[in-house]
Amino acid sequence: MTVFGWGVFKGMLVTLKNFATSYFRKPDEGGIFTVQYPEEREKTIENFRNFPFLVYDETPEKIRCVACGICERECPPKCIHIEMETDTAGKPARRPAVFDIDYGLCMNCGMCEEVCPFDSIFMDHAFEVTAVPISTNLNKTVLDQKKTKVSAERAEGLVRHKEKLLKSNEYFREIRPALASAIDQKRKAAEEKKRAIPPLRHNASDGPVLGRESTGGQAQPSATQEPK
């Protein structure tokens, strides 16, 4: 015979047991403990993720991002905005002129990190993020295309621009050493493979040929071409 409410009573016994024993267990065994934040902090695990940041090598001018726009298209809440830089001739420079992320919209899913083919954007460990002071030249409210009012803090306060998003590869190694090491090895192997490819040499009669040299006006046959 089942007593009405017996399941609830058993659940409360489990809660009471865990509450009582938590005072006698160590913190790493599930015991109760107090962290005096912010003076004291818990150790952050490597796979902890919060807001995205951009990685650069050596100097901020050597940013890995090529402004391909994949992360912008794949971002579920559409919080990323990218504009590609152009040179003096108006041609794409394959680097971002504008790279903005609205932290107010970001849901910390890590999709941008997963889809980036250039290892340029990763999830940070920093979580103490607040709205930046509103610029004095910004009105208290702004109007979007539908003429609805949006607070200035929502429009600018949690938006991080490229300059604030850039962090060095050394910082990336500090917060996520295992992943950063694997990526560095992969990029180094790709660079060595790129150097191992024979340079493209030119021949006056036949045009660009891979792995061919010209000697005395006579083209030397490559491994993929039959001698004439």
C-alpha positions in Angstrom: 0.0 0.0 0.0 1.4 3.4 -1.1 1.2 6.2 1.5 0.2 9.5 0.0 3.1 11.9 0.0 5.7 9.2 0.8 7.8 10.2 -2.3 7.9 13.8 -1.2 8.9 12.7 2.3 11.8 10.5 1.0 13.0 13.4 -1.1 13.0 15.7 1.9 15.1 13.1 3.8 17.7 13.1 1.1 17.8 16.9 1.3 18.2 16.8 5.1 20.9 14.2 4.9 22.9 16.2 2.3 22.5 19.4 4.4 23.7 17.7 7.6 26.6 15.9 6.1 27.8 18.9 4.1 29.2 20.3 7.3 31.5 17.3 7.8 32.7 16.8 4.2 35.6 18.5 2.5 34.8 21.1 -0.2 36.1 18.9 -3.0 33.8 16.1 -1.7 30.7 18.2 -1.9 31.0 19.8 1.6 29.7 23.3 2.3 32.2 26.1 2.0 32.3 29.9 1.6 34.4 31.9 -0.9 35.2 35.4 0.2 34.7 36.9 -3.2 36.3 39.0 -4.7 39.3 38.6 -2.4 39.1 34.9 -2.9 38.2 33.1 -6.1 37.5 29.5 -7.1 39.9 27.9 -9.6 38.6 28.3 -13.1 38.5 25.2 -15.2 40.0 25.4 -18.7 36.8 24.7 -20.6 34.9 27.5 -18.8 33.6 29.9 -21.4 32.0 33.3 -21.2 32.3 36.1 -23.8 34.3 35.8 -27.1 37.6 37.6 -27.8 39.9 37.9 -30.8 43.4 36.5 -30.9 46.4 38.2 -32.4 50.0 37.0 -32.9 52.9 39.2 -31.5 51.2 42.6 -32.2 47.6 43.7 -32.6 48.3 44.5 -36.2 48.8 40.7 -36.8 45.2 39.8 -36.1 44.2 36.3 -37.2 40.7 37.3 -38.2 40.3 37.8 -42.0 36.8 39.2 -41.8 35.3 36.2 -43.6 32.0 36.7 -41.8 31.3 33.1 -41.0 30.9 33.7 -37.2 28.6 36.6 -38.0 26.3 34.4 -40.1 26.3 31.5 -37.8 25.8 33.4 -34.5 22.3 32.4 -33.2 21.5 35.7 -31.5 23.2 37.8 -34.2 25.3 39.7 -31.8 28.4 40.0 -34.1 28.9 42.7 -36.7 31.9 42.7 -39.1 33.0 45.0 -41.8 36.1 44.2 -44.0 38.9 46.7 -44.4 39.8 47.9 -47.9 43.1 49.2 -49.3 43.6 52.4 -51.2 42.4 50.8 -54.4 39.2 49.7 -52.8 40.1 46.0 -52.7 39.4 43.8 -49.7 42.3 43.7 -47.3 41.3 40.5 -45.6 41.2 42.0 -42.1 38.4 43.6 -40.1 37.9 47.3 -40.1 35.0 46.9 -37.8 34.4 43.9 -35.4 31.7 44.5 -32.8 30.1 42.0 -30.3 27.1 43.0 -28.3 27.6 41.3 -24.9 24.1 42.1 -24.1 22.9 39.7 -26.8 25.6 37.1 -26.5 24.4 33.8 -25.0 27.9 32.3 -24.5 27.2 29.4 -26.8 30.6 29.2 -28.3 29.3 28.7 -31.8 31.7 31.4 -33.2 34.6 29.5 -31.8 33.5 26.2 -33.3 32.9 27.6 -36.9 36.0 29.9 -37.2 38.4 28.3 -39.7 41.2 30.6 -38.8 41.5 30.0 -35.1 40.9 33.7 -34.4 38.0 33.9 -32.0 37.6 32.0 -28.7 35.6 32.1 -25.5 37.2 34.0 -22.6 37.3 33.3 -18.9 36.5 36.9 -18.0 33.0 37.3 -16.5 33.1 40.6 -14.6 31.7 42.6 -17.4 29.6 45.8 -17.0 28.3 48.4 -19.4 30.8 51.1 -20.4 30.0 54.7 -19.7 27.7 56.2 -22.3 29.5 58.6 -24.6 28.5 62.2 -24.2 27.7 62.7 -27.8 25.0 60.0 -27.6 21.4 61.0 -27.0 19.5 59.4 -24.1 17.5 57.4 -26.7 18.1 56.4 -30.3 15.6 55.5 -33.0 15.9 52.4 -35.1 14.4 51.9 -38.5 10.9 51.2 -37.0 11.1 54.5 -35.1 10.9 52.7 -31.7 12.9 53.9 -28.8 15.9 52.0 -27.6 17.9 53.0 -24.5 21.3 54.4 -25.2 22.9 51.9 -22.7 21.3 49.0 -24.6 22.6 50.4 -27.9 26.2 51.1 -26.9 26.9 50.2 -23.3 27.5 46.4 -23.7 28.9 46.6 -27.3 32.6 45.7 -27.4 34.6 47.0 -30.4 37.6 45.4 -32.0 40.1 47.3 -29.9 38.6 45.9 -26.7 38.2 42.4 -28.1 41.8 41.9 -29.1 44.0 39.8 -26.8 47.4 38.2 -27.4 48.1 34.5 -28.1 50.1 34.5 -24.8 46.9 35.4 -22.9 45.1 32.6 -24.8 47.9 30.1 -23.7 47.4 31.2 -20.1 43.7 30.6 -19.8 43.4 27.6 -22.1 46.8 26.0 -22.4 45.8 22.6 -23.8 43.7 24.1 -26.6 46.2 26.8 -27.4 49.1 24.4 -27.6 47.2 22.1 -30.0 46.3 25.1 -32.2 49.8 26.4 -32.2 51.1 23.0 -33.3 48.5 22.8 -36.0 49.3 26.3 -37.3 53.1 25.5 -37.2 52.6 22.3 -39.2 50.5 24.1 -41.8 53.2 26.8 -42.1 55.9 24.2 -42.6 53.8 22.4 -45.2 53.3 25.7 -47.0 57.1 26.3 -47.1 57.7 22.8 -48.4 55.7 23.5 -51.6 58.0 24.2 -54.5 57.8 27.9 -55.6 56.0 28.7 -58.9 58.7 29.5 -61.5 58.1 31.2 -64.8 59.2 30.1 -68.3 59.1 32.5 -71.2 57.6 29.9 -73.6 55.3 27.8 -71.4 54.3 30.3 -68.7 54.1 29.5 -65.0 55.1 26.0 -64.2 55.4 24.3 -60.8 58.9 23.0 -60.1 60.5 23.9 -63.5 63.6 26.0 -64.1 64.9 27.5 -67.2 68.5 26.8 -68.3 69.8 28.4 -71.4 66.4 29.1 -72.8 65.5 25.4 -72.6 62.7 24.3 -70.2 63.7 21.5 -67.9 60.9 18.9 -67.6 59.2 18.5 -64.3 58.1 15.2 -62.7 54.6 15.6 -64.2 55.6 16.5 -67.8 57.0 14.2 -70.5 60.2 15.4 -72.2 59.6 16.9 -75.7 
